Amino acid sequence: MYNNQFARLKLSLPAKIAELKKIAFLDDQLLALQDPTELWRQLLSKAFPQAKSSTAKQAKLASLAATADKDLLTYLKTEQPVTVTSFYNVALQLLGFLPVTDFELDQPLKMMRQTNLSYNEVLQTPQDVIAAWYDLLTTSTKLGQTWLDKLAGDGYFANWQNVTQPLFFNGKAQPIFATSKLLYETVYVETDLDTDEDGQADLVKVDLIRPVETQTGLKVPVLFTASPYNQGTNDQAADKLMHKMNVPLTHKKPGSEDLTPPTVPTATPKKRPVNGITPTAQETFSDEFGYSLNDYFLARGFAVVYSAGIGTKDSDGLRTCGTAAETQAAKAVIEWLHGDRVAFVSRSSQQAIKAWWSNGQVAMTGKSYLGTLATAVATTGVKGLKTVIAEAAISSWYDYYRDGGLVVAPGGFPGEDADVLALECQSRQQVYGDFLRVKKIAAQKLTAITAGQDRSSGNYNAFWDQRNYLKDFSKIKADVILVHGLNDWNVKPRNAYQSWEKLQKLPISQKLILHQGQHIYINQLRSLDFTDLMNLWLSYELYGIANQAPQLIPQVLVQDNTQIEKWQAYDNWKTAKTVKFYLKPAQLTTDQSTQHIVSFNDQLPAEKFTYYQQQPAAWEHDLLESKATSPLQKHKLIFTSQPLPQDVLLRGVPHVKLQVAVNSDHGLLSLMLVDYGQAKRLRSAPSVLSMDQLQLGYHWQTASPVDFRLEKNPSPWKMITKGHLNLQNRQHPWQVDELKANTFYSLQIDLQPMFYHLPAGRQLGLIVYATDFGMTVRGNQDLTYSLQLADCQLELPVSNF
Amino acid sequence: MYNNQFARLKLSLPAKIAELKKIAFLDDQLLALQDPTELWRQLLSKAFPQAKSSTAKQAKLASLAATADKDLLTYLKTEQPVTVTSFYNVALQLLGFLPVTDFELDQPLKMMRQTNLSYNEVLQTPQDVIAAWYDLLTTSTKLGQTWLDKLAGDGYFANWQNVTQPLFFNGKAQPIFATSKLLYETVYVETDLDTDEDGQADLVKVDLIRPVETQTGLKVPVLFTASPYNQGTNDQAADKLMHKMNVPLTHKKPGSEDLTPPTVPTATPKKRPVNGITPTAQETFSDEFGYSLNDYFLARGFAVVYSAGIGTKDSDGLRTCGTAAETQAAKAVIEWLHGDRVAFVSRSSQQAIKAWWSNGQVAMTGKSYLGTLATAVATTGVKGLKTVIAEAAISSWYDYYRDGGLVVAPGGFPGEDADVLALECQSRQQVYGDFLRVKKIAAQKLTAITAGQDRSSGNYNAFWDQRNYLKDFSKIKADVILVHGLNDWNVKPRNAYQSWEKLQKLPISQKLILHQGQHIYINQLRSLDFTDLMNLWLSYELYGIANQAPQLIPQVLVQDNTQIEKWQAYDNWKTAKTVKFYLKPAQLTTDQSTQHIVSFNDQLPAEKFTYYQQQPAAWEHDLLESKATSPLQKHKLIFTSQPLPQDVLLRGVPHVKLQVAVNSDHGLLSLMLVDYGQAKRLRSAPSVLSMDQLQLGYHWQTASPVDFRLEKNPSPWKMITKGHLNLQNRQHPWQVDELKANTFYSLQIDLQPMFYHLPAGRQLGLIVYATDFGMTVRGNQDLTYSLQLADCQLELPVSNF
C-alpha cells in the first residue's frame, strides 16, 4: 500500500482547534486539559459512535492494542502516557490497519513512512495531541476514505443537531444530512427545441433528489448528470441495427467534403401556457440511477439531478446522437436550476414549478456520453454552470466512431455507429403509447442519421462537423476537470488530449487526471483520493469555500504505468522535446535509415480470418507477437528498437512519416506503438479490494474500494498506442485524394496521444499493419502494402524520467 | 423468455376481492360499479403510485398503448371498452414488456401463451376485471418480480397506514414496513462454550435489524444468518497458510482409523453474573453484511439477525472449522431469540437484554459455510428454529476437503484446508487488543487443526467424524429447504445428496431445489420465482399463514441443463432404474466387454506440468479433448459410447467398478463422466439482465436480475460429474489396505451425484486419469495405471426423458 492524498488542507493549530470544535471533538473543557494523555483518552471516547454507553466504549478501547502486549483500556487504566508509538499504534488500528499483518506494534512509524501516511513526530503537549488528532481525521483509512468519513459511516454525524447549513471540515463538506429523509421529485423542463416536429416545444424529464432541509430554508447547489442511458436502453433493437464489419474497403472519388451545415426549418415551436405556479412537485421516483460520486454528495448538502434528455422515456423529442439539440436539452435543465427557464409538474400539466431550493450553482458530472454532455453544455457558456467534471468524455464524435477517413469503431463495439447509439438511447419508444405519436418521424430521423454518418466514406463531413464540440471551446466559462484513462480504447485518448489543448488557453481553472484504466470511473480507486479531491473542488466551486482547491489540486495528475499506487503531478500532458527513430528492416534505430522496400499482404486464409473475428484477443496476441512463429508474420511489419539505455516518459502525440504504396486504388494503414519486454505490468482493470466496505454516509449507499494490481505472471509486451489512416485521406479526414496502385506516397499519421513510462531495458516496437480486427472494416482483401524505409520515421515526444 | 412461477396461490373470486380490499385496490364504491371499463379505469388510476395528481396520472395513461394506434388515455376518453386485447396490451406494458420488441399489440395473448404468462380468457363483467387484475398483481414482470412488488418499489405502500401487523397478499408478506426507520442493534449472547479456554463462557456478537414497529408492540419472526465471514476475513494470513499441492502421493500403512472422539476437558466455564436487565441496546452498527434475500424480508415484517460466531471480531472464543462448538454458538443465538438464553448489552457489561421484540420463530438462511451452519444448527433440534433454507451447504466436511482417502480440494481452492478456513474466518485477530489475550491458545488450537485434518493420509478420521453433521440428522425438527448447484464443485453435490437422502426419512417438510449454477445464490434468477417461494414458505413457517406452501412448492425442483429457463418438478433426486456400460478400448458399450488390458502413465514433461498448474483451464481442456492430438492422450483413458438413440435423464450416483493395477505401492484414480457432442449449452454463470433494477422495497436495497444464457459458440463437451479414490482406500475412506505393485485389484467408486439431461445424439464419455490439477495433490510421479477391461463397468441411474 502507498498512500496518495492530494486533497488534504494544511491548517494552523488555531484553525485546527476551531474546526475540531465545529465537529464537536473539542470543547472548552477539553481545551483546558493540561495532561496530553487525558486529552487523548477524552478524544478516544468520542471515536466509537456505534457505542452508546461507557461500558460499550470501554469494550471498544479494550479491543485495540496500545503496545505489543497491552490493550488500550489496560494501557490507559494503568496510567501509561500517550506516546508517539502508542498513539500511532492505536491510530493505525482505527484506520483499519492490522498489527502483525500490516505493521509492527513496536514501530508503527516505520510502516507509516513506507506507505506515506502522515504522522506527527512529537506528542508531548495537549496541542501536539490536538494537531495529531486533526491530522488523523483527515488521513486515509486502509480502504481509502478519510478516517472522519469512516467515523461518519459509523454514525458520528447521526442525528446531528443544526443541519440548517452544510458543515465543512478540512475544506470539504461532511455527511451530516440524513439520507433517509431525502426528497425525490420529477419535473418536466421546457426546451426551445422541437426535435420530434410536433409543433410543441420538447419537454425533458428531470429527476431530482434534495435534502429535506431545503424545505425549511436551505438552498443547495446541484450535481447534474445528463445520462441518456438512465431511463433504459433499447438493447435488442440497437443490436439489430449494428453494422457489418466484414465489408471491403472501396475506392473513394477524390474531392472535399462540404462542411456547411444543412439548412433546418426554423419554425419556432409552440410554448406551453403557464397556468399557475406551485412549489410542490406532483411526481416522485424511486428507480434512481446510481452514480456513487453523486450519492456521496447527497449526504453532504448537495442536490443531485438526472436528466436523460430528448427522446428518452417520459421526455419529448428524439435522440440525435451528439447534436446541439442534445446539448440544448441538457443546458435547459441548468437554466431551470438557475431560475432562467420554466418547468411543469407533469408532462401534461400547465402548472409551473421552480427550483426554489437551488442556490443556482451547478456542476455536471459523469463518464462517457454523460461526460460528453457535460463538456458540450460547458461550450454553451450557460449561466449557473460553475464547473464540469468530465470523465472519459468525447470531444468530437468523429474521434469516437471514425479516424483518418476510416470507420474506426470504439474498442469493444465493432459495428456500432451514431445511428445505433441514437436508437439505443431512444428509450422514449419504451413508453409506446407516447411513442406512437412520433413513430413515423422517429424512423425518418434515424434513417437520416444513418445516411449522414456515411459509413461508406468514413470522411469527416457536415454530419460529424455538427458533432464536434471543440469548435465551441472558446465559449467555455465553467472550470473543467478532465479525467481520462490512458488505456481507454472506447473513448480514445485523443478526445481528452484535444480538449486539454484548448482548455489550457482559456481563462478558467482546468485540471487533468490521467489514469491507467480503460473506460472506468476512478472514484473508488484506493491509491488516489479522487472523491476527496472532488469534494474539495465542489465545496470551492459551488459553496464558495475558500479551501485553496485550485492550488491544492495539481494541474495534471498522472498514474504511473510501471508500478502500482503511484501518482505524480505534472504541468502538462505533452512535452516539447522529441526523439526520432528511423526504420530499417525489423529495426527501429536512431541512425539514419537506408534504401529498403519492405512489404506485407493483408489477406488471411479463410479459416484464420473467421477465427480472428470470433477471438479478437487471439488476433491481438498474434499481431503483437514479434517472433517469426506468429501466424501473422507475413501480414504485418514489426520494427523494434534496441533495449533502451534509460527510462523515458513518452508524452503526447507520436508522429509517423511513411512512404507507402499499395497494389490497388484503395487501402488503409494501422500503426501500433508497443512496449516490448518481459515484465509484470499493471492489470487492465482494477481489482475489488473489499466488497461494499466504503460507506458513503450513515446507513446510506456503499461502494467497493478497488485498485490496480500487477499481473500475476509477466507479460511480453503491451500496446502503448495506435492509429489508423485511409490512404486516400492523406491530407485531411475531409479530403479524399487519388490513390494510384503501386505508387509510393508520402504521408503522416498522428497516433492517439500517450503518457507512457517506458523503463530502461525495454524495447520500443512499431507495428505496421492494415486490418484492425477490433476497429476497422474487415474485407480480407488481397492488398499488398510496401514501405520505402528510407523515407519513413517515427517522432516521439519524450521527457527523460 | 419463459415464465416459471410456482409460488402463486390460486384463490376464489370472493377471496380475491377480500385481498384486493385489504391492499386498497378495491372498496365498496368500486365493487358497486356495473361497467367493467369504468372499473378498469378506476383500478388503473391506482397503478401509478409515483404520480400524485390527476394530471400526472393521465400522463402515465397516455404513455401506454391500448392498441396499435391508440394510447390508453385516448382509448378511455373515446369510451372504448375494456377487452381482452386492450387489457393485456396494457398489462404487458405494466409488466415491463415492450410492444413490437416483446409482443404485438394486435395479439398480446400469443406472447403470453408462448412465455407461460397467465391470463383470463374472458373480460366481460366487473368480476372478470377484478379476477384478471388480481392475477396480474401476482404475475411476474419482465425482470422477474411480481407486479405488486414492482408497484411497491414505485411507492404503492409508501406511508402505509396501520403498520401494526404485517400484510399478506396471495399468501406472501408485503413490503409495507418503512426500511428507512429500521433499528440496528448489537448484543452479546452468552454461550456454554469456552473455546479460548480463559475460564469464561464465550460471548458471541449478534447484529440485529428490526422494524421500528416492534417498539410499539409488534412481535416479529427472525431470519438468522450465521456467517463466519461477515466480520471480516484474514485473507493475507490465510493465503500464507495455504498448503502445497505439488507433493507426492505416498504409501500409507494399512489399518483402520479410530473414530472415537478425543476426550476433552469438561471444566464448565464461568458464567457472567446478570446485574440488571434493560430493554435498550447500547451498541448499534451500520456496516451491515448484505444478503439480498434477507434485505427483501426486512421490508416485510421480519427481523434479520447476523452472527459470525466464536473466534470472530468482537466475539470470544476461537474458530474450529465445523465442530459442534461452532454449531452451539449459532444455536445459542436462536435460544436467545426464543427467550431461552441470556445476552448482554456490551462485551464487558453485566446488564442483560432480551429479544423482547421477537415472536420466537426463527428461520436460518445463507449459502456455503452459512448454509452449513444452518444445517448444523438444525441437527440440534433447538426450540424456535422452524425452518432452514440451506443453500450449497456442506453436510460433512470430509466431503468438502477430502474424498476416498485423498486430499481433494474444493474447486478453485487448491491448497485450502480446515486450518486455512479456520484462520481465514478468525476475524477476532483483527481486534488485536482483544486477540492479545488469546494469542497463545489460538496458535495451539490452529496447530491442532492442522494435525487433526492429516493431509498426509487423506483418511476419514476422528477429526472429520466430528465434522460430519449427517450423523445427527435424525434430531432435525425444523423443516428444510435445500438448494444446490449441479455444477457446484466448491461444495460438491454429494453434500446435498446425502442430506436429501436422510431428510426424506424424517417427519418434517423437506424440499430440494437443484439449479444449473456453480456456487451461487439463486434469488435473483429471472426464470424461477425463488424469492416468492421463500416468502410463501416463511410466511407459512414463521407467521403461520395458511397459504398451502408445503403443497404448492414442489418436492424436488430441477433446472434443465439443455435449454434456458426450464424448471421441472420431480418426486425425488435419484431414480431406481439403472443402465450398465462396459469398457472396450476407447469405447463405452452396453455389450459385455472382452479381455483387454489398457494403461496410462501419469507423469508429464516438466514444462507441461508447470503450465497446467498455472493454467488449470488448459489442463481441463486437454483432459476432456477426445482427439488423439490432446497433449494428455497418453496420460488418460477415454471411453466413449455411440451417440445415444434417445434423450436420457441421469439421476443420482454413477457407480464405477474397475479392475486396476499400478506399478507402485500407492496410487490414486480420478474419473470423469462427460457429455460429448457439439451443442450450445448453458453458460457456466448467469448473466446480469438489468443492473440494479429490482427494488426490494421502497427506496431500499436493489438487486440485479440474472439468468443463464446459452453459450455464444457451441462447445464440444461438458463434464457431467467426477470422482476420486486413493487405491489404498478401496473399502472405506477410514480404512487403509495394502497395495502391491503391478497387482490387479477390484474396486468401486461412487462419483458425485448428478441430475443431467443428456439429449439424443450425444455421446457419453468416461475418462480415467490420475492427477486432477484442480483438486488432488500433484506429485508428477512415474506411476503407470492399468485396467483389466473385462472387469470394468459403469452403472448409471437413468430415467428415460
Interface residues (C-beta under 8 A of the other chain):
Chain A: Q50 A51 K52 S53 T55 A56 Q58 A59 L61 A62 S63 L64 A65 A66 D69 K70 D71 L72 L73 Q93 L98 P99 V100 T101 L105 G153 D154 G155 S180 K181 Y184 T186 N234 Q236 A237 A281 Q282 E283 T284 F285 S286 D287 G290 D314 V345 S346 R347 S348 S349 Q351 Q429 Q430 V431 Y432 G433 D434 L436 R437 Q614 D692 Q693 Q695 Y698 H699 N713
Chain B: Q50 A51 K52 S53 T55 A56 Q58 A59 L61 A62 S63 L64 A65 A66 D69 K70 D71 L72 L73 Q93 L98 P99 V100 T101 L105 G153 D154 G155 S180 K181 Y184 T186 N234 Q236 A237 A281 Q282 E283 T284 F285 S286 D287 G290 D314 V345 S346 R347 S348 S349 Q351 Q429 Q430 V431 Y432 G433 D434 L436 R437 Q614 D692 Q693 Q695 Y698 H699 N713
